[in-house]
Amino acid sequence: MAYLFTSESVSEGHPDKIADQISDALLDNFLAFDPESKVACETLVTTGQVVLAGEVKSDTYVDLQSIARDVINAIGYTKGAYQFSGDSCGIISLIHEQSKEINQGVDRGTKEEQGAGDQGMMFGYATNETENFMPLALDLSHRILKELAVLRRDGKDIPYLRPDAKSQVTIEYSDDNVPQRIDTIVVSTQHDEFDADDDKMLAKIKEDIITILMPKVIAQLPGYVQKLFTDKIKYHINPTGKFVIGGPHGDSGLTGRKIIVDTYGGKGAHGGGAFSGKDPSKVDRSAAYAARHAAKNLVAAGVADEILVQVSYAIGVVEPTSIYVDTYGTSKVNLTDGEIAKKVGQLFDMRPFAIEDRLKLRNPIYLETAAYGHMGKEPRTVTKVFESPYNGRIEKEVELFTWEKLDMVNAITAAFGL
């Protein structure tokens, strides 16, 4: 019997995502001027206020307030009418030094002996139902909001958009887990006040989303996905009605509250640890990236159509406590999932420093991860500029989304005899 599956995304202007982006911008600045920084930054945003908290061990000093204000303004919170603006909000910093008791389990005699920054389990997932090996419902949810942000910044076709937004996509699957059609699309977008009455306002927003936004999204998709869009899709556009009050004025935001949006939209699994604001010694982040790297390369190599990889750690211990693989019955090799997991452990060094080194994680690469998902984006090399009243100006060429590289396919093919 066919079934429905749903994933959601939120925009860069959503309160929780504002918090994530501030936390990762702070992390990037610490790493830019001191790559060995240990950082765990949390952010709270609410009406007219930002609170920064957490622990840092670093040889550099950064202007926390200026960095936070720049992020807020870049997102688009620049008007007093939003009740939250980068130029006028209050910013309180409660950041302090990292506990020596935590750090003693991480720093060792050599970098290779570096222990895990915490206990826990991390998951990576990949599926061949999309070109970027991501679940289709989440991929479409992200695409809708990224294109909505383009329209907002352009200000021509839909001039009334404000930064806060959410999307949700429901897909009908066949019994053999193949997408059949798009069933439902939900878009809730913050907007300016309208002169017209509420009914006319809502009708205008719905028309613009369906006739302006969605064709732009669909045009970016490969043909096999475009065919899933039919005239039978149910659209819920701003289903609660008026949405003028939004952003941190409408709801408070916190770092790490959108971990399912950040990963696989409810497919696979999640160990519960958030990513943003954490340097790569925190395996919550680095091992989740490493597990995605492994899962994506395994699927791309043809080991299975769908794979979940779990890795777990004990705080301060170098070697992972376990590596687990689930192929959901889609394996193409004559091995059990346990045997596949053993090969994964041989192919991918999951020690904390090995992950940092292999994926080049001690670089300022994290702000770009903090909206529209940490997984599924195109790896690329960029030059980033950092300026500080204390450290001057530096330019760094960095690789973004290294965990999305398909650089282990040949090794996997050889190891599995494919």
Buried (B, 14 or more C-beta within 10 A) or exposed (E): EEEEBBBBBBBBBBBBBBBBBBBBBBBBBBBBBBBBBBBBBBBBBBBBBBBBBBBBBBEBBBBBBBBBBBBBEBBBBBBEEBBBBBEBBEBEBEBEEBEEEBBEBBBBEEEEEBBBBBBBBBBBBBBBBBEEBBBBBBBBBBBBBBBBBEBBEEEEBBEBBBBBBBBBBBBBBEEEBEBEBBBBBBBBBBBEEBEEEEEEBBEBBBEBBBEBBBEBBBEEBEEEBEEBBEEEBEEEBBEEEEBBBBBBBBBBBBBBBBBBBBBBBBBBBBBEBBBBBBBBBBBBBBBBBBBBBBBBBBBBBBBBBBBBBBBBBBBBBBEBEEBBBBBBEBBBBEBEBEEBBBBBBEBBBBBBBBBBBBBBBBBBBBBBBBBBBBBBBEEEEEEBEBEBEEBEEEEBEBBBBBBBBBEBBEEBBEBBEE
